Amino acid sequence: MRELSVYYCVKCGYYAYYQLSKNAVCPKCDEKMKLLDIPYQKFMDFNCEERDELLSHEILRNCPSVVSRITAAHKAANQRETIALLSAKINELEEENKKLNETVSWMHQTIWEMIRNEKSKN
């Protein structure tokens, strides 16, 4: 029989004991839980404060910073920044397109000159 392991939710801090990792899903967040790198019995020997401290350190060490989580919604909905980036990309592509069109035009003229020269020789 497998021994119990301690799993915790990186999102909310909920922890529970499971034998199989496939069962370790947070009932609050519905997120896959992460295995705590400590034996079950040692975790059980901790008091509540020690458990909370250990879990807090694990969450802070393994999760994105609080600031990045708070600003994620802003970054996702920052339309001005997105518009500015897309406008810059459009300008860049227009410049590249202009150069390519000039090259094609030059090549077209050169080919027609070569054909006229060949016809005049014959």
LINWOLIN-V791304 format. One record per pair of residues at least 12 apart in sequence whose ideal C-beta (glycine too) atoms are under 10 Angstrom apart, sorted by the first residue. I is the first residue (numbers start at 1). J is the second residue. Records with the same first field share a line. If there is no record, write none. Layout:
I: J ; J
This chain:
1: 19
2: 18 ; 19 ; 20
3: 17 ; 19 ; 39 ; 40 ; 41
4: 16 ; 17 ; 18 ; 19 ; 39 ; 40 ; 41 ; 43 ; 44
5: 17 ; 18 ; 19 ; 20 ; 21 ; 24 ; 35 ; 36 ; 37 ; 38 ; 39 ; 40 ; 43
6: 18 ; 24 ; 33 ; 34 ; 35 ; 36 ; 37 ; 38 ; 39 ; 40 ; 42 ; 43 ; 44 ; 51 ; 54 ; 55
7: 21 ; 23 ; 24 ; 25 ; 26 ; 32 ; 33 ; 34 ; 35 ; 36
8: 24 ; 26 ; 33 ; 34 ; 35 ; 36 ; 51 ; 54 ; 55 ; 58 ; 59 ; 62
9: 24 ; 25 ; 26 ; 27 ; 28 ; 29 ; 30 ; 31 ; 32 ; 33 ; 34 ; 55 ; 59
10: 26 ; 29 ; 31 ; 32 ; 33 ; 34 ; 55 ; 58 ; 59 ; 62 ; 63 ; 64
11: 26 ; 28 ; 29 ; 30 ; 31 ; 33 ; 59 ; 63 ; 69
12: 26 ; 27 ; 28 ; 29 ; 31 ; 59
13: 26 ; 28 ; 29 ; 52 ; 55 ; 56 ; 58 ; 59 ; 63
14: 26 ; 27 ; 28 ; 29 ; 31 ; 33 ; 55
15: 33 ; 34 ; 36 ; 43 ; 51 ; 52 ; 54 ; 55 ; 58
16: 33
17: 36 ; 40 ; 43 ; 44
18: 33 ; 35 ; 40
19: 40
21: 33 ; 34 ; 35
34: 58 ; 59 ; 62 ; 63
36: 51 ; 54 ; 55 ; 58
37: 58
38: 51 ; 54 ; 58
42: 54
43: 55
